Amino acid sequence: MISCLENSDIIYGLHNNEEKFIKIVYDMHYRSLCYFAERLINDKEEAEDIAEETFLKFLKNKKNFDNLADIKSFLFKVTRNACFDFFRKEKRRDQRHKELEYLAQPDELIGEEEMIRAQVLQEVYVQMENLPSQCKKIFKFIFIEGKSTAA
């Protein structure tokens, strides 16, 4: 365990950009951050990338820390947030993949339904343009912009 004197020495070294102390903090936390991230996202390589990115963020902010406990807290919070970001990206990627699969389905009815819907909407827009000015304005507010007739 690092003593209080060593804690202050590490902080002092970090504030002075001494590589030795940066390596000490890295060695103290890197493996545990990798393990933490891997347990959250179940992807070893991505977890290692997240841990490395976390340390890059730490290095940009290292002069803002006055003790090792705050550094540890920062590192784990940044890692946790990066894992959540990873999940959000994966979810969006999976959703896009599902949409592409849907569009690539050989079912011709899916395309036909969308084509018919597009043609009907086109005809609605054409007919809407033929309405008197005030009627057209009200129609657009209600059906296009989704506004209500309530006061």
Summary of the structure (lengths in Angstrom):
residues: 151
radius of gyration: 28.4
end to end distance: 69.3
largest distance: 83.5
contacts: 352
relative contact order: 0.07
helix: 84%
strand: 0%
